[in-house]
Amino acid sequence: MPRIKGVDIPGEKRIEASLRYIYGIGPTISKKVLEKSGINPDTRAKNLTDEDVAKINAAIAAMELHVEGELKRLVNQNIRRLQEVKSYRGLRHLAGLPVRGQRTRTNSRTRKGKRKTVGGQKKKLAKK
């Protein structure tokens, strides 16, 4: 199981698909990295030599790609900046609501979490 940019990539898959396990590398960038490093996309990851792994690491560095921890840190910094300047998007991040204009009356359960039923408050207020 080769290790590229601190990530163990699956050895049984083609290197083109295995590179996608690295956060920040998708199908298009994976093809570009392999093209730049001169490695056949059809080779299995387990068949890579140490030289091939070094070529892939060099290609990623040469393309100045932000991957893994560095990319996650940049994304978190951008979100934190939005929150500090109190922009609309930053406030939505803080509240845990959808950021990109989706409706919230229904749906958006992924962001809002499990439903919390609110009801029966009139009776409670009337008794007091």
The first five atom37 places (N, CA, C, CB, O) and aatype in JSON, in Angstrom:
{
  "aatype": [12, 14, 1, 9, 11, 7, 19, 3, 9, 14, 7, 6, 11, 1, 9, 6, 0, 15, 10, 1, 18, 9, 18, 7, 9, 7, 14, 16, 9, 15, 11, 11, 19, 10, 6, 11, 15, 7, 9, 2, 14, 3, 16, 1, 0, 11, 2, 10, 16, 3, 6, 3, 19, 0, 11, 9, 2, 0, 0, 9, 0, 0, 12, 6, 10, 8, 19, 6, 7, 6, 10, 11, 1, 10, 19, 2, 5, 2, 9, 1, 1, 10, 5, 6, 19, 11, 15, 18, 1, 7, 10, 1, 8, 10, 0, 7, 10, 14, 19, 1, 7, 5, 1, 16, 1, 16, 2, 15, 1, 16, 1, 11, 7, 11, 1, 11, 16, 19, 7, 7, 5, 11, 11, 11, 10, 0, 11, 11],
  "atom_mask": [
    [1, 1, 1, 1, 1],
    [1, 1, 1, 1, 1],
    [1, 1, 1, 1, 1],
    [1, 1, 1, 1, 1],
    [1, 1, 1, 1, 1],
    [1, 1, 1, 0, 1],
    [1, 1, 1, 1, 1],
    [1, 1, 1, 1, 1],
    [1, 1, 1, 1, 1],
    [1, 1, 1, 1, 1],
    [1, 1, 1, 0, 1],
    [1, 1, 1, 1, 1],
    [1, 1, 1, 1, 1],
    [1, 1, 1, 1, 1],
    [1, 1, 1, 1, 1],
    [1, 1, 1, 1, 1],
    [1, 1, 1, 1, 1],
    [1, 1, 1, 1, 1],
    [1, 1, 1, 1, 1],
    [1, 1, 1, 1, 1],
    [1, 1, 1, 1, 1],
    [1, 1, 1, 1, 1],
    [1, 1, 1, 1, 1],
    [1, 1, 1, 0, 1],
    [1, 1, 1, 1, 1],
    [1, 1, 1, 0, 1],
    [1, 1, 1, 1, 1],
    [1, 1, 1, 1, 1],
    [1, 1, 1, 1, 1],
    [1, 1, 1, 1, 1],
    [1, 1, 1, 1, 1],
    [1, 1, 1, 1, 1],
    [1, 1, 1, 1, 1],
    [1, 1, 1, 1, 1],
    [1, 1, 1, 1, 1],
    [1, 1, 1, 1, 1],
    [1, 1, 1, 1, 1],
    [1, 1, 1, 0, 1],
    [1, 1, 1, 1, 1],
    [1, 1, 1, 1, 1],
    [1, 1, 1, 1, 1],
    [1, 1, 1, 1, 1],
    [1, 1, 1, 1, 1],
    [1, 1, 1, 1, 1],
    [1, 1, 1, 1, 1],
    [1, 1, 1, 1, 1],
    [1, 1, 1, 1, 1],
    [1, 1, 1, 1, 1],
    [1, 1, 1, 1, 1],
    [1, 1, 1, 1, 1],
    [1, 1, 1, 1, 1],
    [1, 1, 1, 1, 1],
    [1, 1, 1, 1, 1],
    [1, 1, 1, 1, 1],
    [1, 1, 1, 1, 1],
    [1, 1, 1, 1, 1],
    [1, 1, 1, 1, 1],
    [1, 1, 1, 1, 1],
    [1, 1, 1, 1, 1],
    [1, 1, 1, 1, 1],
    [1, 1, 1, 1, 1],
    [1, 1, 1, 1, 1],
    [1, 1, 1, 1, 1],
    [1, 1, 1, 1, 1],
    [1, 1, 1, 1, 1],
    [1, 1, 1, 1, 1],
    [1, 1, 1, 1, 1],
    [1, 1, 1, 1, 1],
    [1, 1, 1, 0, 1],
    [1, 1, 1, 1, 1],
    [1, 1, 1, 1, 1],
    [1, 1, 1, 1, 1],
    [1, 1, 1, 1, 1],
    [1, 1, 1, 1, 1],
    [1, 1, 1, 1, 1],
    [1, 1, 1, 1, 1],
    [1, 1, 1, 1, 1],
    [1, 1, 1, 1, 1],
    [1, 1, 1, 1, 1],
    [1, 1, 1, 1, 1],
    [1, 1, 1, 1, 1],
    [1, 1, 1, 1, 1],
    [1, 1, 1, 1, 1],
    [1, 1, 1, 1, 1],
    [1, 1, 1, 1, 1],
    [1, 1, 1, 1, 1],
    [1, 1, 1, 1, 1],
    [1, 1, 1, 1, 1],
    [1, 1, 1, 1, 1],
    [1, 1, 1, 0, 1],
    [1, 1, 1, 1, 1],
    [1, 1, 1, 1, 1],
    [1, 1, 1, 1, 1],
    [1, 1, 1, 1, 1],
    [1, 1, 1, 1, 1],
    [1, 1, 1, 0, 1],
    [1, 1, 1, 1, 1],
    [1, 1, 1, 1, 1],
    [1, 1, 1, 1, 1],
    [1, 1, 1, 1, 1],
    [1, 1, 1, 0, 1],
    [1, 1, 1, 1, 1],
    [1, 1, 1, 1, 1],
    [1, 1, 1, 1, 1],
    [1, 1, 1, 1, 1],
    [1, 1, 1, 1, 1],
    [1, 1, 1, 1, 1],
    [1, 1, 1, 1, 1],
    [1, 1, 1, 1, 1],
    [1, 1, 1, 1, 1],
    [1, 1, 1, 1, 1],
    [1, 1, 1, 1, 1],
    [1, 1, 1, 0, 1],
    [1, 1, 1, 1, 1],
    [1, 1, 1, 1, 1],
    [1, 1, 1, 1, 1],
    [1, 1, 1, 1, 1],
    [1, 1, 1, 1, 1],
    [1, 1, 1, 0, 1],
    [1, 1, 1, 0, 1],
    [1, 1, 1, 1, 1],
    [1, 1, 1, 1, 1],
    [1, 1, 1, 1, 1],
    [1, 1, 1, 1, 1],
    [1, 1, 1, 1, 1],
    [1, 1, 1, 1, 1],
    [1, 1, 1, 1, 1],
    [1, 1, 1, 1, 1]
  ],
  "atom_positions": [
    [[0.85, -1.18, 0.0], [0.0, 0.0, 0.0], [0.9, 1.25, 0.0], [-0.97, 0.0, 1.24], [1.5, 1.57, 1.02]],
    [[0.99, 1.94, -1.13], [1.86, 3.13, -1.21], [1.32, 4.29, -0.37], [2.0, 3.57, -2.67], [0.12, 4.41, -0.13]],
    [[2.23, 5.13, 0.05], [1.87, 6.29, 0.87], [2.26, 7.55, 0.1], [2.57, 6.24, 2.28], [3.44, 7.78, -0.17]],
    [[1.26, 8.35, -0.26], [1.5, 9.58, -1.0], [0.89, 10.74, -0.21], [0.9, 9.5, -2.45], [-0.29, 10.7, 0.15]],
    [[1.7, 11.76, 0.04], [1.26, 12.95, 0.79], [0.63, 12.58, 2.13], [0.28, 13.76, -0.04], [-0.34, 13.21, 2.56]],
    [[1.19, 11.54, 2.79], [0.72, 11.16, 4.1], [-0.54, 10.32, 4.1], [0.0, 0.0, 0.0], [-1.14, 10.13, 5.16]],
    [[-0.97, 9.81, 2.94], [-2.19, 9.03, 2.85], [-1.86, 7.66, 2.26], [-3.26, 9.76, 1.98], [-1.19, 7.57, 1.23]],
    [[-2.32, 6.61, 2.92], [-2.18, 5.26, 2.36], [-3.24, 5.09, 1.29], [-2.31, 4.15, 3.47], [-4.44, 5.11, 1.59]],
    [[-2.81, 4.92, 0.04], [-3.77, 4.75, -1.04], [-3.97, 3.26, -1.28], [-3.3, 5.47, -2.34], [-3.03, 2.48, -1.11]],
    [[-5.18, 2.84, -1.69], [-5.45, 1.42, -1.88], [-4.59, 0.82, -2.99], [-6.93, 1.2, -2.19], [-4.49, 1.4, -4.07]],
    [[-3.99, -0.31, -2.74], [-3.06, -0.92, -3.68], [-3.71, -1.68, -4.81], [0.0, 0.0, 0.0], [-3.12, -1.8, -5.88]],
    [[-4.91, -2.19, -4.59], [-5.55, -3.03, -5.61], [-6.16, -2.21, -6.75], [-6.63, -3.88, -4.96], [-6.44, -2.76, -7.81]],
    [[-6.37, -0.93, -6.55], [-7.01, -0.1, -7.57], [-5.99, 0.5, -8.52], [-7.83, 1.0, -6.92], [-4.8, 0.55, -8.22]],
    [[-6.49, 0.96, -9.67], [-5.64, 1.68, -10.62], [-5.16, 2.96, -9.94], [-6.4, 1.99, -11.96], [-5.87, 3.55, -9.13]],
    [[-3.95, 3.37, -10.29], [-3.36, 4.55, -9.64], [-4.19, 5.8, -9.89], [-1.93, 4.77, -10.14], [-4.24, 6.7, -9.06]],
    [[-4.85, 5.85, -11.07], [-5.7, 7.0, -11.39], [-6.84, 7.12, -10.38], [-6.27, 6.86, -12.83], [-7.2, 8.23, -9.97]],
    [[-7.42, 5.99, -9.97], [-8.51, 6.02, -8.99], [-7.97, 6.13, -7.56], [-9.38, 4.75, -9.11], [-8.6, 6.76, -6.71]],
    [[-6.82, 5.54, -7.31], [-6.25, 5.55, -5.97], [-5.85, 6.95, -5.53], [-5.04, 4.65, -5.91], [-5.97, 7.29, -4.35]],
    [[-5.39, 7.77, -6.46], [-4.98, 9.13, -6.1], [-6.15, 9.96, -5.57], [-4.36, 9.84, -7.3], [-5.95, 10.93, -4.84]],
    [[-7.38, 9.57, -5.93], [-8.55, 10.32, -5.5], [-8.81, 10.18, -4.01], [-9.76, 9.88, -6.27], [-9.63, 10.91, -3.45]],
    [[-8.14, 9.24, -3.36], [-8.3, 9.07, -1.92], [-7.59, 10.19, -1.16], [-7.76, 7.71, -1.48], [-7.78, 10.33, 0.05]],
    [[-6.78, 10.98, -1.86], [-6.11, 12.11, -1.24], [-7.06, 13.3, -1.28], [-4.75, 12.44, -1.97], [-7.56, 13.65, -2.35]],
    [[-7.31, 13.91, -0.12], [-8.23, 15.05, -0.04], [-7.69, 16.19, -0.89], [-8.43, 15.5, 1.43], [-6.58, 16.67, -0.67]],
    [[-8.49, 16.64, -1.86], [-8.08, 17.74, -2.72], [-7.72, 17.29, -4.12], [0.0, 0.0, 0.0], [-7.45, 18.12, -4.99]],
    [[-7.7, 15.97, -4.36], [-7.4, 15.45, -5.69], [-8.61, 14.69, -6.2], [-6.13, 14.52, -5.68], [-9.06, 13.72, -5.58]],
    [[-9.14, 15.15, -7.33], [-10.28, 14.5, -7.96], [-9.86, 13.86, -9.27], [0.0, 0.0, 0.0], [-8.67, 13.7, -9.52]],
    [[-10.84, 13.5, -10.1], [-10.53, 12.79, -11.35], [-9.64, 13.59, -12.3], [-11.81, 12.44, -12.05], [-8.68, 13.05, -12.85]],
    [[-9.94, 14.85, -12.5], [-9.19, 15.66, -13.46], [-7.77, 15.89, -12.99], [-9.89, 17.0, -13.69], [-6.82, 15.73, -13.76]],
    [[-7.61, 16.27, -11.74], [-6.27, 16.55, -11.23], [-5.45, 15.26, -11.18], [-6.35, 17.19, -9.82], [-4.24, 15.28, -11.41]],
    [[-6.12, 14.14, -10.88], [-5.43, 12.85, -10.85], [-4.81, 12.55, -12.22], [-6.41, 11.73, -10.44], [-3.67, 12.11, -12.31]],
    [[-5.57, 12.78, -13.27], [-5.05, 12.55, -14.64], [-3.89, 13.47, -14.95], [-6.17, 12.74, -15.68], [-2.9, 13.05, -15.54]],
    [[-4.01, 14.74, -14.55], [-2.94, 15.71, -14.82], [-1.66, 15.36, -14.08], [-3.39, 17.12, -14.43], [-0.57, 15.49, -14.63]],
    [[-1.79, 14.9, -12.83], [-0.61, 14.52, -12.04], [0.1, 13.34, -12.69], [-1.02, 14.17, -10.59], [1.33, 13.34, -12.8]],
    [[-0.68, 12.33, -13.12], [-0.07, 11.16, -13.75], [0.56, 11.51, -15.08], [-1.11, 10.07, -13.94], [1.62, 10.98, -15.43]],
    [[-0.08, 12.4, -15.82], [0.47, 12.84, -17.11], [1.8, 13.57, -16.89], [-0.53, 13.76, -17.85], [2.77, 13.35, -17.62]],
    [[1.82, 14.43, -15.88], [3.04, 15.2, -15.6], [4.17, 14.31, -15.09], [2.74, 16.29, -14.58], [5.34, 14.55, -15.39]],
    [[3.82, 13.28, -14.31], [4.85, 12.39, -13.77], [5.23, 11.28, -14.74], [4.37, 11.79, -12.47], [6.21, 10.57, -14.51]],
    [[4.47, 11.12, -15.82], [4.8, 10.12, -16.84], [4.5, 8.69, -16.42], [0.0, 0.0, 0.0], [5.2, 7.77, -16.82]],
    [[3.46, 8.5, -15.62], [3.08, 7.16, -15.16], [1.78, 6.76, -15.85], [2.91, 7.13, -13.61], [0.86, 7.56, -16.0]],
    [[1.73, 5.5, -16.28], [0.54, 4.98, -16.95], [-0.61, 4.91, -15.95], [0.82, 3.57, -17.55], [-0.46, 4.32, -14.88]],
    [[-1.77, 5.51, -16.27], [-2.91, 5.52, -15.35], [-3.47, 4.13, -15.08], [-4.01, 6.41, -15.89], [-4.17, 3.93, -14.08]],
    [[-3.19, 3.16, -15.93], [-3.75, 1.82, -15.77], [-2.97, 0.94, -14.81], [-3.83, 1.15, -17.1], [-3.44, -0.14, -14.46]],
    [[-1.78, 1.37, -14.37], [-1.0, 0.55, -13.45], [-1.66, 0.52, -12.08], [0.44, 1.07, -13.34], [-2.26, 1.5, -11.65]],
    [[-1.54, -0.62, -11.41], [-2.09, -0.77, -10.07], [-1.17, -0.06, -9.07], [-2.26, -2.28, -9.71], [0.04, -0.02, -9.25]],
    [[-1.76, 0.47, -8.05], [-0.98, 1.23, -7.06], [0.06, 0.36, -6.36], [-1.92, 1.85, -6.01], [1.13, 0.84, -6.0]],
    [[-0.25, -0.92, -6.18], [0.69, -1.81, -5.5], [1.94, -2.08, -6.34], [0.01, -3.12, -5.15], [2.97, -2.49, -5.8]],
    [[1.85, -1.87, -7.66], [2.97, -2.13, -8.56], [3.88, -0.92, -8.73], [2.45, -2.58, -9.91], [4.84, -0.98, -9.5]],
    [[3.6, 0.18, -8.05], [4.43, 1.37, -8.16], [5.77, 1.16, -7.46], [3.7, 2.6, -7.58], [5.84, 0.57, -6.39]],
    [[6.81, 1.66, -8.09], [8.12, 1.62, -7.44], [8.28, 2.87, -6.57], [9.27, 1.52, -8.5], [7.46, 3.78, -6.62]],
    [[9.34, 2.89, -5.78], [9.61, 4.07, -4.96], [9.87, 5.29, -5.82], [10.79, 3.81, -4.03], [9.54, 6.42, -5.44]],
    [[10.48, 5.06, -6.98], [10.73, 6.17, -7.91], [9.42, 6.76, -8.42], [11.59, 5.69, -9.1], [9.28, 7.98, -8.53]],
    [[8.45, 5.88, -8.73], [7.15, 6.35, -9.22], [6.44, 7.18, -8.16], [6.28, 5.16, -9.65], [5.86, 8.22, -8.47]],
    [[6.48, 6.72, -6.93], [5.85, 7.46, -5.83], [6.52, 8.82, -5.67], [5.93, 6.65, -4.49], [5.85, 9.83, -5.45]],
    [[7.85, 8.83, -5.79], [8.58, 10.1, -5.7], [8.19, 11.03, -6.85], [10.1, 9.86, -5.7], [8.07, 12.24, -6.65]],
    [[8.01, 10.47, -8.04], [7.6, 11.29, -9.2], [6.22, 11.91, -8.96], [7.58, 10.43, -10.49], [5.99, 13.08, -9.27]],
    [[5.3, 11.11, -8.41], [3.95, 11.61, -8.14], [4.0, 12.72, -7.1], [3.02, 10.46, -7.66], [3.35, 13.76, -7.26]],
    [[4.76, 12.52, -6.03], [4.9, 13.56, -5.0], [5.51, 14.83, -5.59], [5.78, 13.06, -3.84], [5.09, 15.94, -5.27]],
    [[6.52, 14.66, -6.48], [7.15, 15.81, -7.12], [6.17, 16.54, -8.03], [8.39, 15.37, -7.92], [6.16, 17.77, -8.08]],
    [[5.34, 15.78, -8.75], [4.36, 16.39, -9.66], [3.33, 17.2, -8.88], [3.65, 15.31, -10.51], [2.95, 18.29, -9.3]],
    [[2.88, 16.66, -7.75], [1.91, 17.38, -6.92], [2.54, 18.66, -6.38], [1.4, 16.48, -5.75], [1.9, 19.71, -6.35]],
    [[3.79, 18.57, -5.96], [4.49, 19.75, -5.45], [4.72, 20.77, -6.56], [5.83, 19.36, -4.82], [4.59, 21.98, -6.33]],
    [[5.07, 20.3, -7.77], [5.33, 21.2, -8.89], [4.06, 21.93, -9.33], [5.92, 20.42, -10.07], [4.12, 23.08, -9.76]],
    [[2.93, 21.26, -9.21], [1.65, 21.88, -9.6], [1.14, 22.81, -8.51], [0.6, 20.81, -9.91], [0.11, 23.47, -8.69]],
    [[1.85, 22.87, -7.38], [1.47, 23.71, -6.24], [0.04, 23.45, -5.78], [1.64, 25.18, -6.59], [-0.73, 24.38, -5.54]],
    [[-0.3, 22.16, -5.68], [-1.64, 21.79, -5.23], [-1.68, 21.79, -3.71], [-2.04, 20.4, -5.79], [-0.75, 21.31, -3.05]],
    [[-2.75, 22.32, -3.16], [-2.98, 22.24, -1.73], [-3.78, 20.97, -1.49], [-3.73, 23.52, -1.18], [-4.91, 20.84, -1.97]],
    [[-3.21, 20.03, -0.74], [-3.89, 18.76, -0.48], [-3.84, 18.45, 1.01], [-3.26, 17.61, -1.3], [-3.03, 18.99, 1.76]],
    [[-4.75, 17.57, 1.41], [-4.83, 17.06, 2.78], [-4.89, 18.16, 3.83], [-3.66, 16.18, 3.05], [-5.74, 19.05, 3.73]],
    [[-4.01, 18.13, 4.82], [-4.08, 19.05, 5.96], [-3.99, 20.5, 5.58], [0.0, 0.0, 0.0], [-4.67, 21.34, 6.16]],
    [[-3.15, 20.8, 4.61], [-2.98, 22.2, 4.18], [-4.28, 22.74, 3.59], [-1.84, 22.31, 3.14], [-4.67, 23.87, 3.89]],
    [[-4.96, 21.93, 2.76], [-6.21, 22.37, 2.15], [-7.31, 22.51, 3.2], [-6.65, 21.37, 1.06], [-8.08, 23.47, 3.16]],
    [[-7.38, 21.56, 4.13], [-8.38, 21.64, 5.2], [-8.16, 22.88, 6.05], [-8.34, 20.38, 6.07], [-9.12, 23.54, 6.46]],
    [[-6.89, 23.19, 6.31], [-6.58, 24.38, 7.11], [-7.0, 25.65, 6.37], [-5.06, 24.43, 7.44], [-7.55, 26.56, 6.98]],
    [[-6.75, 25.71, 5.05], [-7.16, 26.88, 4.26], [-8.67, 27.06, 4.27], [-6.66, 26.74, 2.82], [-9.16, 28.18, 4.42]],
    [[-9.41, 25.96, 4.11], [-10.88, 26.03, 4.11], [-11.38, 26.54, 5.45], [-11.49, 24.65, 3.78], [-12.26, 27.4, 5.51]],
    [[-10.82, 25.99, 6.54], [-11.24, 26.43, 7.88], [-10.89, 27.89, 8.14], [-10.58, 25.55, 8.96], [-11.66, 28.6, 8.79]],
    [[-9.75, 28.35, 7.63], [-9.38, 29.76, 7.78], [-10.37, 30.66, 7.04], [-7.95, 30.0, 7.26], [-10.75, 31.71, 7.54]],
    [[-10.78, 30.24, 5.84], [-11.74, 31.03, 5.07], [-13.08, 31.12, 5.8], [-11.94, 30.42, 3.68], [-13.7, 32.18, 5.84]],
    [[-13.53, 29.99, 6.37], [-14.8, 30.0, 7.11], [-14.68, 30.87, 8.35], [-15.21, 28.56, 7.5], [-15.6, 31.63, 8.67]],
    [[-13.55, 30.77, 9.06], [-13.34, 31.58, 10.26], [-13.32, 33.07, 9.91], [-12.02, 31.18, 10.95], [-13.86, 33.89, 10.66]],
    [[-12.71, 33.42, 8.77], [-12.67, 34.83, 8.35], [-14.09, 35.35, 8.1], [-11.81, 34.99, 7.07], [-14.43, 36.46, 8.5]],
    [[-14.92, 34.53, 7.43], [-16.31, 34.93, 7.18], [-17.06, 35.14, 8.49], [-17.02, 33.88, 6.32], [-17.88, 36.05, 8.6]],
    [[-16.78, 34.29, 9.48], [-17.46, 34.42, 10.76], [-17.0, 35.65, 11.51], [-17.22, 33.18, 11.6], [-17.81, 36.31, 12.17]],
    [[-15.72, 35.98, 11.42], [-15.19, 37.14, 12.15], [-15.73, 38.46, 11.61], [-13.68, 37.14, 12.09], [-15.97, 39.39, 12.38]],
    [[-15.92, 38.55, 10.28], [-16.43, 39.79, 9.71], [-17.95, 39.84, 9.75], [-15.93, 39.96, 8.27], [-18.56, 40.78, 9.25]],
    [[-18.55, 38.8, 10.34], [-20.01, 38.72, 10.5], [-20.76, 38.82, 9.17], [-20.48, 39.81, 11.43], [-21.81, 39.45, 9.09]],
    [[-20.21, 38.18, 8.15], [-20.91, 38.16, 6.87], [-22.09, 37.19, 6.98], [-19.95, 37.74, 5.72], [-22.16, 36.39, 7.9]],
    [[-23.01, 37.28, 6.02], [-24.19, 36.41, 6.04], [-23.77, 34.95, 6.02], [-25.11, 36.72, 4.84], [-24.28, 34.14, 6.78]],
    [[-22.82, 34.61, 5.13], [-22.35, 33.23, 5.04], [-21.69, 32.78, 6.34], [-21.36, 33.08, 3.88], [-21.86, 31.64, 6.76]],
    [[-20.95, 33.67, 6.96], [-20.31, 33.33, 8.22], [-21.32, 33.06, 9.32], [0.0, 0.0, 0.0], [-21.14, 32.14, 10.12]],
    [[-22.38, 33.86, 9.37], [-23.42, 33.67, 10.37], [-24.16, 32.36, 10.15], [-24.4, 34.83, 10.36], [-24.55, 31.69, 11.11]],
    [[-24.35, 31.98, 8.88], [-25.0, 30.7, 8.57], [-24.13, 29.54, 9.02], [-25.3, 30.59, 7.06], [-24.63, 28.54, 9.53]],
    [[-22.81, 29.68, 8.84], [-21.89, 28.64, 9.32], [-21.98, 28.53, 10.84], [-20.44, 28.95, 8.9], [-22.04, 27.43, 11.38]],
    [[-22.0, 29.67, 11.52], [-22.08, 29.68, 12.98], [-23.36, 29.02, 13.48], [-22.0, 31.1, 13.5], [-23.35, 28.28, 14.46]],
    [[-24.48, 29.29, 12.79], [-25.78, 28.77, 13.22], [-25.98, 27.32, 12.8], [-26.9, 29.63, 12.66], [-26.93, 26.68, 13.24]],
    [[-25.11, 26.8, 11.95], [-25.26, 25.42, 11.49], [-26.4, 25.26, 10.52], [0.0, 0.0, 0.0], [-27.06, 24.22, 10.49]],
    [[-26.64, 26.29, 9.71], [-27.71, 26.26, 8.71], [-27.1, 26.22, 7.32], [-28.64, 27.49, 8.87], [-25.91, 26.49, 7.16]],
    [[-27.9, 25.89, 6.28], [-27.36, 25.85, 4.93], [-26.81, 27.22, 4.52], [-28.43, 25.4, 3.94], [-27.41, 28.25, 4.83]],
    [[-25.68, 27.21, 3.84], [-24.96, 28.44, 3.54], [-25.31, 28.97, 2.15], [-23.47, 28.21, 3.64], [-25.22, 30.18, 1.91]],
    [[-25.7, 28.1, 1.25], [-25.8, 28.48, -0.16], [-27.23, 28.73, -0.65], [-25.18, 27.43, -1.01], [-27.53, 28.5, -1.82]],
    [[-28.08, 29.2, 0.23], [-29.4, 29.66, -0.2], [-30.48, 28.59, -0.28], [0.0, 0.0, 0.0], [-31.55, 28.85, -0.83]],
    [[-30.22, 27.41, 0.26], [-31.25, 26.38, 0.22], [-32.38, 26.72, 1.18], [-30.66, 25.0, 0.56], [-32.21, 27.51, 2.11]],
    [[-33.55, 26.11, 0.95], [-34.68, 26.36, 1.82], [-34.49, 25.62, 3.14], [-35.99, 25.94, 1.15], [-33.81, 24.59, 3.19]],
    [[-35.09, 26.15, 4.21], [-34.94, 25.5, 5.51], [-36.28, 25.15, 6.15], [-34.14, 26.39, 6.44], [-36.31, 24.51, 7.2]],
    [[-37.38, 25.56, 5.54], [-38.67, 25.22, 6.13], [-38.85, 23.7, 6.14], [-39.84, 25.9, 5.36], [-39.27, 23.12, 7.14]],
    [[-38.53, 23.08, 5.02], [-38.42, 21.63, 4.96], [-37.0, 21.34, 4.51], [-39.5, 20.98, 3.99], [-36.27, 22.26, 4.14]],
    [[-36.61, 20.12, 4.55], [-35.26, 19.7, 4.12], [-34.17, 20.28, 5.03], [-35.01, 20.12, 2.67], [-34.46, 20.73, 6.14]],
    [[-32.95, 20.27, 4.57], [-31.76, 20.75, 5.28], [-31.53, 20.02, 6.6], [-31.87, 22.24, 5.54], [-30.99, 20.58, 7.54]],
    [[-31.96, 18.75, 6.65], [-31.79, 17.98, 7.88], [-30.33, 17.68, 8.15], [-32.58, 16.68, 7.79], [-29.93, 17.54, 9.3]],
    [[-29.51, 17.58, 7.11], [-28.11, 17.29, 7.3], [-27.44, 18.39, 8.11], [-27.4, 17.11, 5.95], [-26.65, 18.11, 9.0]],
    [[-27.74, 19.63, 7.81], [-27.14, 20.76, 8.52], [-27.78, 20.99, 9.89], [-27.24, 22.03, 7.69], [-27.09, 21.28, 10.86]],
    [[-29.12, 20.85, 9.96], [-29.82, 21.2, 11.18], [-29.81, 20.08, 12.21], [-31.23, 21.57, 10.86], [-29.97, 20.34, 13.41]],
    [[-29.63, 18.84, 11.78], [-29.62, 17.72, 12.72], [-31.0, 17.1, 12.86], [0.0, 0.0, 0.0], [-31.92, 17.42, 12.12]],
    [[-31.12, 16.22, 13.83], [-32.38, 15.5, 14.06], [-33.48, 16.48, 14.45], [-32.2, 14.43, 15.15], [-33.22, 17.49, 15.11]],
    [[-34.71, 16.17, 14.02], [-35.84, 17.05, 14.32], [-36.09, 17.15, 15.82], [-37.1, 16.55, 13.62], [-36.01, 16.16, 16.55]],
    [[-36.4, 18.37, 16.27], [-36.8, 18.6, 17.65], [-38.21, 19.18, 17.59], [-35.8, 19.56, 18.41], [-38.39, 20.35, 17.25]],
    [[-39.18, 18.38, 17.93], [-40.57, 18.82, 17.84], [-40.85, 19.89, 18.9], [-41.54, 17.63, 18.0], [-40.53, 19.72, 20.07]],
    [[-41.44, 20.98, 18.45], [-41.81, 22.06, 19.35], [-43.32, 22.19, 19.28], [-41.09, 23.42, 18.98], [-43.88, 22.42, 18.21]],
    [[-43.98, 22.05, 20.41], [-45.44, 22.17, 20.4], [-45.99, 22.06, 21.81], [0.0, 0.0, 0.0], [-45.26, 21.72, 22.74]],
    [[-47.27, 22.36, 21.96], [-47.92, 22.25, 23.26], [-47.52, 23.34, 24.23], [0.0, 0.0, 0.0], [-47.64, 23.14, 25.44]],
    [[-47.07, 24.46, 23.75], [-46.63, 25.51, 24.66], [-47.8, 26.35, 25.17], [-45.62, 26.39, 23.97], [-47.7, 26.98, 26.22]],
    [[-48.89, 26.37, 24.42], [-50.04, 27.18, 24.86], [-50.59, 26.66, 26.18], [-51.15, 27.17, 23.79], [-50.91, 27.44, 27.07]],
    [[-50.69, 25.32, 26.3], [-51.23, 24.74, 27.51], [-50.34, 25.04, 28.7], [-51.41, 23.24, 27.35], [-50.83, 25.35, 29.78]],
    [[-49.05, 24.94, 28.51], [-48.1, 25.2, 29.59], [-48.23, 26.65, 30.06], [-46.66, 24.9, 29.13], [-48.21, 26.93, 31.26]],
    [[-48.35, 27.57, 29.1], [-48.47, 28.99, 29.47], [-49.8, 29.28, 30.16], [-48.32, 29.87, 28.22], [-49.86, 30.13, 31.05]],
    [[-50.87, 28.58, 29.74], [-52.19, 28.82, 30.31], [-52.27, 28.34, 31.75], [-53.26, 28.13, 29.47], [-52.96, 28.96, 32.55]],
    [[-51.59, 27.27, 32.1], [-51.63, 26.72, 33.47], [-50.94, 27.63, 34.47], [-50.97, 25.34, 33.5], [-51.33, 27.66, 35.64]],
    [[-49.94, 28.36, 34.06], [-49.19, 29.21, 34.99], [-49.91, 30.43, 35.39], [-47.91, 29.6, 34.4], [-49.39, 31.23, 36.17]]
  ]
}
